[in-house]
Amino acid sequence: MREESSDILIIGAGASALACAAELAPIAKKQNKKILILEAQKVCARKILISGNGRCNFTNIAAAPDKYYGDKNFITEILKQFPPTECLKFFDKLGLKYINENGRYFPIAGKASAVKECFLNWLENYGVQILEGQTATQIKRNKNLWEVKTQDSIFKTKFLVLACGSKAYPQISGTDLGYTLARQAGHKIKTPAPALFGFDLQEKKALIRIAGIKMQARVWLENYPKNQQTDEITFTSRGVNGNNILTLSRNAKPGSKLFIDFLPQFTDIELTKYLQDRAKQFPNLKTKALLSGILPDSLINLLIDFAHLRKNNRLIDLTPSNFAKIKEKLEAWPFTVAGIRPFEEAYSATGGVLTSEVNAATLRSKCANNLFIIGELLDIDAFCGGYSLHFAFATGISAAKNIGDNLC
Ligand SMILES: Cc1cc2nc3c(=O)[nH]c(=O)nc-3n(C[C@H](O)[C@H](O)[C@H](O)COP(=O)(O)OP(=O)(O)OC[C@H]3O[C@@H](n4cnc5c(N)ncnc54)[C@H](O)[C@@H]3O)c2cc1C
């Protein structure tokens, strides 16, 4: 077995680890301290590379506690120290140029690899080593140091950072090893479950007719009426996808009712007025004309059938009850969730290391000495839209600051 020592050892070379190492690297170099990062995969930061459909939505100007699920005090402390403006300053320092798309930030290079490369250049410049293909399987304390075992080596270190991410997307790098290592250090784990996935819906016949439609919609689950999300939704022949659907997914169960408001741009009064005006303007046109200015064709046809209207009716013949049915469908069309998707299709996971066992200001473990736990390994998950990466970076940087303060 090879033996190697460092002052700071980070397990995992994903988003949170790279941010932690990048923040710490200049301080460590000044003090002649060695940072090592172990990465199980042959290539590091694989989730950064596939994030945001390969474009990496790395933060969101709206990052605030209401965009996260989990311990609100913990999240508030993390975001207080590292709001989105700090995140942008951090990437300015790394030399990343970015664009703002409705509050979501992406590299101008149009490729997630730009984010990874900025990190790697920075770390190389400060002499931080990333050892790829090294899977940590065991951690233990030995004489005031941490000992970390991989398949062929033992690493000794004063400060140990667990940045192993979650179980989500195992085909890329997701694993439950982080939970195992945290347990070895005395931590409790809330059982993880998939989060941020698209839904399969039961209404297959309807879906086939509207598959391919992408439009703005407001969506919510019957049992969580306050959590309403407006964004672009995509219909497939199997179900629905989109940032708004992903954000709701952690609360979905087979049989859950999903409501879709197809016209979030209208208030109830505005929609009533629009439909009445349209009927007055074109009294002799057929039913479809009522909606042709606001909905895609295939959705209008589906709605006409589901609201039991006659295609050849003229607008002048529509009754108040017909109008009510149309509005009911447009504003809250119920669908039924057929099943939740597995970790392989989930962008993130619920559960993880209990936040009550970690100091929110420093990310220091309350269970073990000089141990830090960062990123998605913690029991916090986020809405879709750059919030997960923001959290990973934020926790990495807070941990780095505390390690930096205690390095000497
Ligand atoms: C398809 C997809 C798209 C996404 N898009 C976005 C997006 O656009 N915006 C956004 O905010 N979030 C996005 N996310 C979520 C985001 O990628 C994660 O929240 C983020 O990467 C978590 O950072 P992390 O450092 O905690 O874990 P990760 O980035 O997953 O890094 C953990 C690393 O640790 C390594 N590791 C684990 N265990 C060990 C071990 N025992 N020994 C050695 N190494 C180990 C893993 O191989 C991995 O490289 C996306 C996720 C997926 C799957």
The ligand as an SDF file (V2000), in Angstrom:
LIG
                    3D

 53 58  0  0  0  0  0  0  0  0999 V2000
  -27.7890   15.6820  -15.5430 C   0  0  0  0  0  0  0  0  0  0  0  0
  -27.5480   16.6990  -14.4650 C   0  0  0  0  0  0  0  0  0  0  0  0
  -27.6650   18.0600  -14.7610 C   0  0  0  0  0  0  0  0  0  0  0  0
  -27.4860   19.0020  -13.7550 C   0  0  0  0  0  0  0  0  0  0  0  0
  -27.5650   20.3220  -14.0700 N   0  0  0  0  0  0  0  0  0  0  0  0
  -27.4160   21.2520  -13.1040 C   0  0  0  0  0  0  0  0  0  0  0  0
  -27.4280   22.6410  -13.4120 C   0  0  0  0  0  0  0  0  0  0  0  0
  -27.4640   23.0540  -14.5780 O   0  0  0  0  0  0  0  0  0  0  0  0
  -27.3570   23.5290  -12.3840 N   0  0  0  0  0  0  0  0  0  0  0  0
  -27.2320   23.1280  -11.0800 C   0  0  0  0  0  0  0  0  0  0  0  0
  -27.1780   23.9780  -10.1870 O   0  0  0  0  0  0  0  0  0  0  0  0
  -27.1400   21.8110  -10.7630 N   0  0  0  0  0  0  0  0  0  0  0  0
  -27.2090   20.8790  -11.7410 C   0  0  0  0  0  0  0  0  0  0  0  0
  -27.1020   19.5620  -11.4220 N   0  0  0  0  0  0  0  0  0  0  0  0
  -26.8090   19.1810  -10.0080 C   0  0  0  0  0  0  0  0  0  0  0  0
  -25.3170   19.4200   -9.7030 C   0  0  0  0  0  0  0  0  0  0  0  0
  -24.5390   18.8140  -10.7000 O   0  0  0  0  0  0  0  0  0  0  0  0
  -24.9670   18.8480   -8.3330 C   0  0  0  0  0  0  0  0  0  0  0  0
  -25.8280   19.3950   -7.3730 O   0  0  0  0  0  0  0  0  0  0  0  0
  -23.5350   19.1740   -7.9440 C   0  0  0  0  0  0  0  0  0  0  0  0
  -22.6290   18.6290   -8.8760 O   0  0  0  0  0  0  0  0  0  0  0  0
  -23.2140   18.6300   -6.5540 C   0  0  0  0  0  0  0  0  0  0  0  0
  -21.8940   18.9320   -6.2480 O   0  0  0  0  0  0  0  0  0  0  0  0
  -21.0790   18.0150   -5.2310 P   0  0  0  0  0  0  0  0  0  0  0  0
  -19.6970   18.5440   -5.1940 O   0  0  0  0  0  0  0  0  0  0  0  0
  -21.8170   17.8820   -3.9770 O   0  0  0  0  0  0  0  0  0  0  0  0
  -21.0820   16.5660   -5.9010 O   0  0  0  0  0  0  0  0  0  0  0  0
  -20.5430   16.1240   -7.3120 P   0  0  0  0  0  0  0  0  0  0  0  0
  -20.3680   17.2620   -8.2160 O   0  0  0  0  0  0  0  0  0  0  0  0
  -21.4240   15.0050   -7.7030 O   0  0  0  0  0  0  0  0  0  0  0  0
  -19.0980   15.5680   -6.9770 O   0  0  0  0  0  0  0  0  0  0  0  0
  -18.8690   14.4670   -6.1480 C   0  0  0  0  0  0  0  0  0  0  0  0
  -17.6000   13.7960   -6.6260 C   0  0  0  0  0  0  0  0  0  0  0  0
  -17.1400   12.9010   -5.6300 O   0  0  0  0  0  0  0  0  0  0  0  0
  -16.6630   11.7330   -6.2310 C   0  0  0  0  0  0  0  0  0  0  0  0
  -16.7040   10.6940   -5.2020 N   0  0  0  0  0  0  0  0  0  0  0  0
  -17.7980   10.2210   -4.5780 C   0  0  0  0  0  0  0  0  0  0  0  0
  -17.4450    9.3060   -3.6510 N   0  0  0  0  0  0  0  0  0  0  0  0
  -16.1040    9.2150   -3.7060 C   0  0  0  0  0  0  0  0  0  0  0  0
  -15.1520    8.4190   -2.9940 C   0  0  0  0  0  0  0  0  0  0  0  0
  -15.5470    7.5820   -2.0330 N   0  0  0  0  0  0  0  0  0  0  0  0
  -13.8420    8.5460   -3.3050 N   0  0  0  0  0  0  0  0  0  0  0  0
  -13.4380    9.4150   -4.2590 C   0  0  0  0  0  0  0  0  0  0  0  0
  -14.2950   10.1930   -4.9680 N   0  0  0  0  0  0  0  0  0  0  0  0
  -15.6180   10.0810   -4.6810 C   0  0  0  0  0  0  0  0  0  0  0  0
  -17.6110   11.5290   -7.3960 C   0  0  0  0  0  0  0  0  0  0  0  0
  -17.0560   10.6970   -8.3750 O   0  0  0  0  0  0  0  0  0  0  0  0
  -17.8250   12.9650   -7.8680 C   0  0  0  0  0  0  0  0  0  0  0  0
  -16.8900   13.3330   -8.8380 O   0  0  0  0  0  0  0  0  0  0  0  0
  -27.2140   18.5820  -12.4150 C   0  0  0  0  0  0  0  0  0  0  0  0
  -27.0820   17.2270  -12.1420 C   0  0  0  0  0  0  0  0  0  0  0  0
  -27.2340   16.2870  -13.1420 C   0  0  0  0  0  0  0  0  0  0  0  0
  -27.0630   14.8400  -12.8060 C   0  0  0  0  0  0  0  0  0  0  0  0
  1  2  1  0
  2  3  1  0
  2 52  2  0
  3  4  2  0
  4  5  1  0
  4 50  1  0
  5  6  2  0
  6  7  1  0
  6 13  1  0
  7  8  2  0
  7  9  1  0
  9 10  1  0
 10 11  2  0
 10 12  1  0
 12 13  2  0
 13 14  1  0
 14 15  1  0
 14 50  1  0
 15 16  1  0
 16 17  1  0
 16 18  1  0
 18 19  1  0
 18 20  1  0
 20 21  1  0
 20 22  1  0
 22 23  1  0
 23 24  1  0
 24 25  2  0
 24 26  1  0
 24 27  1  0
 27 28  1  0
 28 29  2  0
 28 30  1  0
 28 31  1  0
 31 32  1  0
 32 33  1  0
 33 34  1  0
 33 48  1  0
 34 35  1  0
 35 36  1  0
 35 46  1  0
 36 37  1  0
 36 45  1  0
 37 38  2  0
 38 39  1  0
 39 40  1  0
 39 45  2  0
 40 41  1  0
 40 42  2  0
 42 43  1  0
 43 44  2  0
 44 45  1  0
 46 47  1  0
 46 48  1  0
 48 49  1  0
 50 51  2  0
 51 52  1  0
 52 53  1  0
M  END
$$$$
